[in-house]
């Protein structure tokens, strides 16, 4: 899958807090185990960066987005790209695949055994969406606002 993303961290702009403005990516094969591998990658990256306040939420959304990509987005023989990004105001998980189908949030029947992934992402992340990408396919992302201490409050 063609992508202009790299595993190299970008230089942080001067107005970013220390430790922000960086990213890490991995390419994963289309397998049943890919969601678990992606969760582990995200958890390891965020732990290394000291960004663990919303780790469980980010692992859950990673699992749902990667599962959708594996089941519905990645053609056989292609890869899934997972990107973790630390920005000034938020942390972001992106899942890139080369499939043309855009995901849509739906409300499944009560007895359905699937179809709740994007509902979970919408309920857990602070925002999410789908965007165009360089090359074939799309990028589905989930963003998580940073939990910050109120200014002027001391413990």
C-alpha positions as CSV (number, residue, x, y, z in Angstrom):
1,X,0.0,0.0,0.0
2,X,1.5,3.3,-1.0
3,X,1.8,5.9,1.7
4,X,3.8,9.0,2.4
5,X,3.8,8.3,6.1
6,X,7.1,7.3,7.8
7,X,8.1,6.1,11.1
8,X,10.3,9.2,11.6
9,X,9.1,11.8,14.2
10,X,8.4,15.2,12.8
11,X,10.1,18.2,14.3
12,X,7.8,19.9,16.9
13,X,6.7,23.5,16.2
14,X,7.8,25.9,18.9
15,X,4.2,26.5,20.1
16,X,3.7,22.8,20.9
17,X,4.0,21.4,24.4
18,X,7.1,19.3,25.0
19,X,6.6,15.8,23.7
20,X,3.9,16.6,21.2
21,X,3.9,16.9,17.5
22,X,5.2,13.4,16.9
23,X,3.9,10.2,15.4
24,X,4.6,6.6,14.9
25,X,3.3,4.2,12.2
26,X,3.3,0.5,11.6
27,X,2.1,-1.6,8.6
28,X,0.2,-4.8,9.5
29,X,-1.0,-7.7,7.3
30,X,-4.6,-8.5,6.9
31,X,-5.1,-11.3,9.5
32,X,-7.4,-12.2,12.4
33,X,-4.6,-11.2,14.8
34,X,-4.1,-7.8,13.3
35,X,-6.4,-5.9,15.8
36,X,-4.6,-7.3,18.8
37,X,-1.2,-6.5,17.2
38,X,-2.5,-2.9,16.5
39,X,-3.7,-2.5,20.1
40,X,-0.3,-3.6,21.4
41,X,1.5,-1.2,19.1
42,X,-0.7,1.7,20.2
43,X,-0.4,0.8,23.9
44,X,3.4,0.5,23.7
45,X,3.8,3.8,21.8
46,X,1.5,5.7,24.2
47,X,3.2,4.2,27.2
48,X,6.6,5.1,25.9
49,X,5.4,8.7,25.3
50,X,3.9,8.9,28.8
51,X,0.4,9.3,27.4
52,X,-1.6,6.8,29.4
53,X,-4.5,8.9,30.7
54,X,-6.9,7.5,28.0
55,X,-5.0,4.4,27.1
56,X,-8.0,2.0,27.5
57,X,-10.2,4.2,25.3
58,X,-7.6,4.4,22.6
59,X,-6.9,0.7,22.7
60,X,-10.7,0.0,22.3
61,X,-11.1,2.4,19.4
62,X,-7.9,1.0,17.7
63,X,-9.4,-2.5,18.0
64,X,-12.7,-1.4,16.4
65,X,-11.2,0.6,13.6
66,X,-8.6,-2.1,12.7
67,X,-11.3,-4.8,12.8
68,X,-13.4,-2.8,10.4
69,X,-10.4,-2.4,8.1
70,X,-9.6,-6.1,8.2
71,X,-13.2,-7.2,7.6
72,X,-14.4,-4.5,5.2
73,X,-11.6,-2.3,3.9
74,X,-8.4,-4.2,3.1
75,X,-8.3,-6.3,0.0
76,X,-6.6,-9.7,0.2
77,X,-2.8,-9.3,0.1
78,X,-2.8,-5.7,1.2
79,X,-1.7,-4.1,4.4
80,X,-3.3,-1.9,7.1
81,X,-1.3,1.2,8.3
82,X,-1.9,2.3,11.9
83,X,-0.6,5.7,12.9
84,X,-0.5,7.1,16.5
85,X,-0.1,10.9,16.6
86,X,0.5,13.2,19.5
87,X,-0.7,16.7,18.7
88,X,-0.9,19.9,20.8
89,X,-4.5,19.4,21.9
90,X,-5.2,15.8,21.2
91,X,-4.0,12.3,20.6
92,X,-5.1,10.6,17.4
93,X,-5.3,7.1,16.0
94,X,-5.5,6.7,12.3
95,X,-6.2,3.5,10.4
96,X,-5.4,3.6,6.7
97,X,-6.5,0.9,4.2
98,X,-6.7,0.6,0.5
99,X,-10.3,-0.4,0.2
100,X,-12.7,2.0,-1.5
101,X,-15.8,1.4,0.8
102,X,-16.3,4.2,3.3
103,X,-17.5,3.1,6.7
104,X,-20.9,4.4,7.9
105,X,-22.2,4.4,11.4
106,X,-25.4,2.4,11.7
107,X,-27.8,1.2,14.4
108,X,-27.9,-2.6,14.3
109,X,-30.8,-4.7,15.2
110,X,-30.8,-5.6,19.0
111,X,-30.1,-9.2,18.2
112,X,-27.3,-8.5,15.7
113,X,-23.9,-9.9,16.7
114,X,-21.9,-7.2,14.8
115,X,-22.3,-3.7,13.4
116,X,-21.5,-1.7,16.6
117,X,-17.9,-0.8,16.0
118,X,-18.4,2.8,14.9
119,X,-21.1,3.3,17.6
120,X,-18.4,2.3,20.1
121,X,-15.8,4.6,18.5
122,X,-18.3,7.5,18.5
123,X,-19.2,6.9,22.1
124,X,-15.6,6.6,23.3
125,X,-13.5,9.0,21.2
126,X,-14.0,12.8,21.4
127,X,-14.3,12.9,17.6
128,X,-13.8,10.6,14.7
129,X,-14.1,10.7,10.9
130,X,-13.0,9.5,7.5
131,X,-10.7,11.3,5.2
132,X,-9.1,10.9,1.8
133,X,-5.5,9.7,1.6
134,X,-2.7,9.7,-0.8
135,X,-3.0,6.6,-2.9
136,X,-6.0,4.2,-2.9
137,X,-8.4,3.9,0.0
138,X,-9.1,6.0,3.0
139,X,-8.1,6.9,6.5
140,X,-10.5,6.4,9.4
141,X,-9.4,8.3,12.6
142,X,-10.4,8.7,16.2
143,X,-9.2,11.7,18.3
144,X,-8.9,12.0,22.1
145,X,-8.6,15.4,23.8
146,X,-5.8,15.7,26.2
147,X,-6.8,15.6,29.9
148,X,-5.3,18.8,31.3
149,X,-5.1,20.3,34.8
150,X,-7.1,23.5,35.3
151,X,-4.8,26.5,35.3
152,X,-4.1,28.1,38.7
153,X,-5.1,25.0,40.7
154,X,-2.5,23.6,43.0
155,X,-2.6,20.4,44.9
